[in-house]
């Protein structure tokens, strides 16, 4: 069960959902009860599952934010987990930056050019 607090005491829940009163610090806030089905042990509670190795295709991401995108995605991979990276060139400078940040990472070339490079990057356990 997930509870989401509303902003206004006059706010009504969507049809078919019940509202319960919640009174922290003597302020009335309606709370809408939403039922969720648990599909996996995913850490954020969204109900999605993390099956397989995720792929990040950075060939469609503007160069100005490409490295930051990879760093953000790789930091979300759990220790011992992996992601596949599709890049428009051999990303040697990026790999060096990732190793500076995360230590020795596993790097396996799945496809080596000429149009795109696909690498499996594994975080240290």
Residue frames as a rotation matrix with the C-alpha (Angstrom) as fourth column:
UNK 1
0.583 0.813 0.000 0.00
0.813 -0.583 0.000 0.00
0.000 0.000 -1.000 0.00
UNK 2
-0.626 -0.733 0.268 1.24
0.744 -0.664 -0.077 3.50
0.234 0.151 0.960 -0.86
UNK 3
0.404 0.742 -0.535 -0.08
0.839 -0.534 -0.106 6.70
-0.364 -0.407 -0.838 0.67
UNK 4
-0.513 -0.524 0.679 0.22
0.752 -0.656 0.062 10.04
0.413 0.543 0.731 -1.09
UNK 5
-0.294 0.370 -0.881 -0.51
0.673 -0.575 -0.466 13.27
-0.679 -0.730 -0.080 0.75
UNK 6
0.252 0.475 0.843 -2.67
0.902 -0.430 -0.028 15.88
0.349 0.768 -0.537 -0.95
UNK 7
-0.745 -0.587 0.318 -2.20
0.485 -0.803 -0.346 19.66
0.459 -0.103 0.883 -0.80
UNK 8
-0.669 0.568 0.480 -5.66
-0.594 -0.796 0.114 20.82
0.447 -0.209 0.870 0.15
UNK 9
-0.829 0.415 0.374 -8.27
-0.113 0.531 -0.840 19.62
-0.547 -0.739 -0.393 2.64
UNK 10
0.134 0.945 -0.300 -10.97
-0.571 -0.174 -0.802 20.23
-0.810 0.278 0.516 -0.02
UNK 11
-0.441 -0.393 -0.807 -9.26
-0.893 0.276 0.355 18.08
0.083 0.877 -0.472 -2.61
UNK 12
0.530 0.700 0.479 -11.18
-0.690 0.684 -0.237 14.93
-0.493 -0.205 0.845 -3.51
UNK 13
-0.429 -0.705 0.565 -9.69
-0.231 0.690 0.685 11.56
-0.873 0.163 -0.459 -4.48
UNK 14
-0.730 0.160 -0.664 -10.18
-0.657 0.104 0.747 10.09
0.189 0.982 0.029 -7.95
UNK 15
0.339 0.941 0.007 -13.35
-0.920 0.330 0.210 8.00
0.195 -0.078 0.978 -8.37
UNK 16
0.718 0.067 -0.693 -13.11
-0.090 0.996 0.003 4.58
0.690 0.060 0.721 -6.76
UNK 17
-0.336 -0.877 -0.343 -10.34
0.409 0.192 -0.892 5.47
0.849 -0.440 0.294 -4.30
UNK 18
0.638 0.582 -0.505 -10.92
0.682 -0.122 0.721 6.05
0.358 -0.804 -0.475 -0.61
UNK 19
-0.023 -0.600 0.799 -9.64
-0.160 -0.787 -0.596 8.99
0.987 -0.142 -0.078 1.44
UNK 20
0.397 0.099 -0.913 -8.50
0.852 0.331 0.406 8.78
0.343 -0.938 0.047 5.03
UNK 21
0.885 -0.059 0.462 -7.73
-0.166 -0.967 0.195 11.68
0.435 -0.250 -0.865 7.31
UNK 22
0.168 -0.906 -0.389 -4.15
0.885 0.312 -0.344 12.26
0.433 -0.286 0.855 8.35
UNK 23
0.893 0.307 0.329 -3.41
0.128 -0.874 0.469 14.85
0.431 -0.377 -0.820 10.96
UNK 24
0.045 -0.925 -0.378 0.33
0.960 0.145 -0.239 15.45
0.276 -0.352 0.894 11.46
UNK 25
-0.854 -0.494 -0.164 1.15
0.519 -0.792 -0.320 18.54
0.028 -0.358 0.933 13.52
UNK 26
-0.299 0.848 -0.438 -2.58
0.455 -0.277 -0.846 19.28
-0.839 -0.452 -0.304 13.95
UNK 27
-0.453 0.177 -0.874 -3.05
-0.735 -0.629 0.254 20.07
-0.504 0.757 0.415 10.25
UNK 28
0.338 0.654 0.677 -5.60
-0.057 0.732 -0.679 18.23
-0.939 0.191 0.285 8.16
UNK 29
-0.457 -0.459 -0.762 -4.29
-0.838 -0.066 0.542 16.67
-0.299 0.886 -0.354 4.97
UNK 30
0.720 0.682 0.131 -6.30
-0.589 0.700 -0.405 14.19
-0.367 0.214 0.905 2.93
UNK 31
-0.507 -0.843 0.178 -4.43
-0.627 0.503 0.595 11.06
-0.592 0.190 -0.784 2.01
UNK 32
0.474 0.622 -0.623 -5.35
-0.880 0.367 -0.303 9.03
0.039 0.692 0.721 -1.02
UNK 33
0.019 -0.410 0.912 -4.81
-0.393 0.835 0.384 5.30
-0.919 -0.366 -0.145 -0.71
UNK 34
0.348 -0.006 -0.937 -3.44
-0.927 0.144 -0.345 3.68
0.137 0.990 0.045 -3.84
UNK 35
0.645 -0.153 0.749 -2.99
-0.183 0.920 0.346 -0.02
-0.742 -0.360 0.566 -4.15
UNK 36
0.174 -0.692 -0.701 0.15
-0.983 -0.077 -0.167 -1.24
0.061 0.718 -0.693 -5.88
UNK 37
0.998 0.037 0.059 1.14
-0.039 0.998 0.044 -4.72
-0.057 -0.047 0.997 -6.85
UNK 38
0.302 -0.951 0.068 4.70
-0.647 -0.152 0.747 -5.66
-0.700 -0.269 -0.661 -6.05
UNK 39
0.945 0.040 -0.325 6.47
-0.302 0.492 -0.816 -6.99
0.127 0.870 0.477 -9.15
UNK 40
0.357 -0.898 -0.256 10.08
0.416 0.398 -0.817 -7.04
0.836 0.185 0.516 -8.01
UNK 41
0.418 -0.339 -0.843 12.57
0.869 -0.122 0.480 -5.97
-0.266 -0.933 0.243 -5.39
UNK 42
0.000 -0.384 0.923 13.19
0.669 -0.687 -0.286 -2.72
0.744 0.617 0.257 -7.29
UNK 43
-0.573 -0.424 -0.702 14.47
0.819 -0.247 -0.519 -0.12
0.046 -0.871 0.489 -4.84
UNK 44
-0.971 0.153 0.186 12.34
-0.147 -0.988 0.046 2.91
0.191 0.017 0.981 -5.79
UNK 45
-0.635 0.763 0.119 8.99
0.195 0.308 -0.931 1.17
-0.747 -0.568 -0.345 -5.28
UNK 46
-0.488 0.454 -0.746 7.64
-0.795 -0.583 0.167 2.01
-0.359 0.674 0.645 -8.75
UNK 47
0.398 0.672 0.625 6.66
-0.366 0.741 -0.563 -1.61
-0.841 -0.005 0.541 -9.39
UNK 48
0.691 -0.229 -0.685 8.87
-0.680 0.117 -0.724 -1.96
0.246 0.966 -0.075 -12.46
UNK 49
0.830 -0.452 0.326 11.27
0.220 0.803 0.553 -4.85
-0.513 -0.387 0.766 -12.74
UNK 50
0.328 -0.825 -0.461 14.93
-0.877 -0.447 0.177 -4.73
-0.352 0.346 -0.870 -13.64
UNK 51
0.627 -0.086 0.775 15.29
0.184 0.982 -0.040 -7.75
-0.757 0.168 0.631 -15.86
UNK 52
0.621 -0.460 0.635 18.26
0.768 0.195 -0.610 -8.08
0.156 0.866 0.474 -18.17
UNK 53
-0.376 -0.829 -0.413 21.00
0.791 -0.520 0.322 -5.56
-0.482 -0.206 0.852 -18.86
UNK 54
0.649 0.637 -0.416 19.77
0.342 -0.733 -0.588 -2.02
-0.679 0.240 -0.694 -19.60
UNK 55
-0.149 -0.648 0.747 21.05
0.988 -0.077 0.131 -0.31
-0.028 0.758 0.652 -22.75
UNK 56
0.412 0.172 -0.895 21.86
0.224 -0.971 -0.083 3.39
-0.883 -0.167 -0.439 -22.99
UNK 57
0.170 -0.289 0.942 22.14
0.985 0.027 -0.169 4.65
0.023 0.957 0.290 -26.58
UNK 58
0.130 -0.197 -0.972 24.01
0.428 -0.873 0.234 7.95
-0.894 -0.446 -0.029 -26.37
UNK 59
-0.703 -0.385 0.598 24.15
0.690 -0.164 0.706 8.43
-0.173 0.908 0.380 -30.14
UNK 60
0.015 0.814 0.581 20.89
0.740 -0.400 0.541 10.39
0.673 0.421 -0.608 -29.85
UNK 61
0.651 0.150 -0.744 22.00
0.705 -0.482 0.519 12.51
-0.281 -0.863 -0.420 -26.87
UNK 62
0.881 -0.334 0.336 23.57
-0.092 -0.816 -0.571 15.94
0.465 0.472 -0.749 -27.56
UNK 63
0.152 -0.934 -0.323 27.33
0.509 0.354 -0.784 15.86
0.847 -0.045 0.530 -27.04
UNK 64
-0.278 -0.281 0.918 27.19
-0.439 -0.813 -0.382 18.65
0.854 -0.510 0.103 -24.44
UNK 65
0.144 0.408 0.901 25.34
-0.989 0.076 0.124 16.39
-0.018 -0.910 0.415 -21.98
UNK 66
0.485 0.070 -0.871 26.45
-0.424 0.891 -0.164 12.96
0.765 0.449 0.462 -23.17
UNK 67
-0.508 -0.759 -0.407 29.10
0.023 0.460 -0.888 12.24
0.861 -0.460 -0.216 -20.51
UNK 68
-0.736 0.298 0.608 26.87
-0.677 -0.337 -0.654 13.50
0.010 -0.893 0.449 -17.70
UNK 69
0.350 0.909 -0.228 24.10
-0.911 0.387 0.141 11.21
0.216 0.158 0.963 -18.95
UNK 70
0.232 -0.349 -0.908 26.39
-0.092 0.921 -0.378 8.18
0.968 0.171 0.182 -18.89
UNK 71
-0.816 -0.564 0.127 27.67
-0.143 -0.017 -0.990 9.05
0.560 -0.826 -0.067 -15.39
UNK 72
-0.368 0.767 0.525 24.11
-0.926 -0.254 -0.279 9.37
-0.081 -0.589 0.804 -14.11
UNK 73
0.579 0.605 -0.546 23.01
-0.684 0.725 0.079 6.09
0.443 0.327 0.834 -15.65
UNK 74
-0.028 -0.674 -0.738 26.11
0.019 0.738 -0.674 4.19
0.999 -0.032 -0.008 -14.54
UNK 75
-0.832 -0.272 0.484 25.79
-0.435 -0.222 -0.873 5.45
0.345 -0.936 0.067 -10.97
UNK 76
0.064 0.943 0.328 22.26
-0.996 0.078 -0.029 3.98
-0.053 -0.325 0.944 -10.87
UNK 77
0.353 -0.023 -0.935 23.58
-0.331 0.932 -0.148 0.51
0.875 0.362 0.322 -11.71
UNK 78
0.904 -0.006 0.427 24.02
-0.417 0.203 0.886 -1.55
-0.092 -0.979 0.181 -8.52
UNK 79
-0.087 -0.982 0.167 27.45
-0.930 0.140 0.340 -2.90
-0.358 -0.126 -0.925 -7.54
UNK 80
-0.608 -0.229 0.760 28.17
-0.032 0.964 0.265 -5.97
-0.793 0.137 -0.593 -9.65
UNK 81
0.450 0.850 0.275 25.52
0.370 0.104 -0.923 -4.92
-0.813 0.517 -0.267 -12.20
UNK 82
-0.674 -0.672 0.308 26.07
0.516 -0.129 0.847 -3.97
-0.529 0.729 0.434 -15.82
UNK 83
0.485 0.754 -0.444 24.74
-0.024 -0.496 -0.868 -1.74
-0.874 0.432 -0.222 -18.55
UNK 84
-0.032 -0.438 0.899 25.30
0.954 0.256 0.159 -1.69
-0.300 0.862 0.409 -22.30
UNK 85
0.126 -0.049 -0.991 26.47
-0.024 -0.999 0.046 1.61
-0.992 0.017 -0.127 -23.77
UNK 86
0.333 -0.007 0.943 25.97
0.929 0.175 -0.327 2.43
-0.163 0.985 0.065 -27.46
UNK 87
0.213 -0.402 -0.891 28.33
0.111 -0.896 0.431 5.24
-0.971 -0.190 -0.146 -28.54
UNK 88
0.964 0.206 -0.166 29.05
-0.118 -0.228 -0.966 6.89
-0.237 0.952 -0.196 -31.90
UNK 89
0.345 -0.917 -0.201 32.82
-0.537 -0.017 -0.843 6.28
0.770 0.399 -0.499 -31.48
UNK 90
0.114 -0.402 -0.908 35.18
0.647 0.724 -0.239 4.30
0.754 -0.561 0.343 -29.27
UNK 91
0.757 0.366 0.541 34.61
-0.056 -0.789 0.612 6.12
0.651 -0.494 -0.576 -25.93
UNK 92
0.067 -0.835 -0.546 38.15
0.718 0.420 -0.554 5.86
0.692 -0.355 0.628 -24.54
UNK 93
-0.703 -0.334 0.627 38.13
-0.131 -0.807 -0.576 9.29
0.699 -0.487 0.524 -22.77
UNK 94
0.218 0.875 0.432 34.77
-0.776 -0.113 0.621 8.47
0.592 -0.470 0.654 -21.17
UNK 95
0.675 -0.005 -0.738 36.02
0.241 0.946 0.215 5.06
0.697 -0.323 0.640 -20.01
UNK 96
-0.432 -0.891 -0.141 39.01
0.527 -0.123 -0.841 6.72
0.732 -0.437 0.522 -18.33
UNK 97
-0.543 0.314 0.779 36.67
-0.588 -0.804 -0.086 9.16
0.599 -0.505 0.621 -16.56
UNK 98
0.584 0.798 -0.147 34.39
-0.493 0.493 0.717 6.34
0.645 -0.346 0.681 -15.41
UNK 99
0.362 -0.520 -0.774 37.37
0.595 0.768 -0.237 4.44
0.717 -0.374 0.588 -14.00
UNK 100
-0.707 -0.571 0.418 38.53
0.077 -0.649 -0.757 7.55
0.703 -0.503 0.502 -12.14
UNK 101
-0.234 0.732 0.640 35.09
-0.840 -0.484 0.246 7.87
0.489 -0.480 0.728 -10.56
UNK 102
0.692 0.709 0.135 34.18
-0.699 0.612 0.369 4.21
0.180 -0.350 0.919 -9.94
UNK 103
0.004 -0.750 0.661 37.51
-0.593 0.530 0.606 2.38
-0.805 -0.395 -0.443 -9.86
UNK 104
-0.911 -0.395 -0.121 38.25
-0.341 0.552 0.761 -0.60
-0.234 0.734 -0.637 -12.09
UNK 105
0.162 0.987 0.013 35.13
-0.696 0.124 -0.708 -1.28
-0.700 0.106 0.706 -14.12
UNK 106
-0.266 -0.166 0.949 34.52
0.411 0.871 0.268 -4.24
-0.872 0.462 -0.164 -16.39
UNK 107
0.056 0.225 -0.973 34.63
-0.746 -0.638 -0.191 -3.29
-0.664 0.736 0.132 -20.07
UNK 108
-0.375 -0.100 0.921 33.57
0.405 0.876 0.261 -5.73
-0.834 0.471 -0.288 -22.79
UNK 109
-0.592 0.143 -0.793 33.30
-0.684 -0.610 0.401 -4.62
-0.426 0.779 0.459 -26.42
UNK 110
-0.025 0.681 0.732 30.19
0.172 0.724 -0.668 -6.20
-0.985 0.109 -0.135 -27.96
UNK 111
0.687 0.174 0.706 30.30
0.723 -0.071 -0.687 -4.25
-0.069 0.982 -0.175 -31.26
UNK 112
-0.089 -0.804 -0.588 33.31
0.448 -0.559 0.697 -2.28
-0.889 -0.202 0.410 -32.53
UNK 113
-0.312 -0.047 -0.949 32.23
-0.470 -0.861 0.197 0.32
-0.826 0.507 0.246 -35.11
UNK 114
-0.701 -0.655 0.284 32.29
0.688 -0.725 0.026 1.63
0.189 0.214 0.958 -37.68
UNK 115
-0.142 0.742 0.655 28.85
0.185 -0.630 0.754 3.26
0.972 0.229 -0.048 -37.20
UNK 116
0.519 0.339 0.785 28.50
-0.705 -0.350 0.617 2.63
0.484 -0.873 0.057 -33.47
UNK 117
-0.637 -0.694 -0.335 30.32
-0.236 0.590 -0.772 0.94
0.734 -0.413 -0.540 -30.62
UNK 118
0.602 0.786 0.142 28.47
-0.441 0.179 0.880 -1.15
0.666 -0.592 0.454 -28.04
UNK 119
-0.568 -0.819 -0.086 30.21
-0.272 0.285 -0.919 -1.85
0.777 -0.499 -0.384 -24.75
UNK 120
0.596 0.641 -0.484 29.06
0.316 0.367 0.875 -3.74
0.738 -0.675 0.016 -21.66
UNK 121
-0.356 -0.649 0.672 30.17
-0.400 -0.544 -0.738 -1.78
0.845 -0.531 -0.066 -18.59
UNK 122
0.410 0.444 -0.797 30.12
0.472 0.645 0.602 -3.61
0.781 -0.623 0.055 -15.25
UNK 123
0.458 -0.189 0.869 30.37
-0.669 -0.717 0.197 -1.91
0.585 -0.671 -0.455 -11.86
UNK 124
-0.631 -0.723 -0.282 32.78
-0.295 0.559 -0.775 -3.40
0.718 -0.406 -0.566 -9.34
UNK 125
0.252 0.736 -0.629 31.10
0.355 0.534 0.767 -5.64
0.900 -0.417 -0.127 -6.76
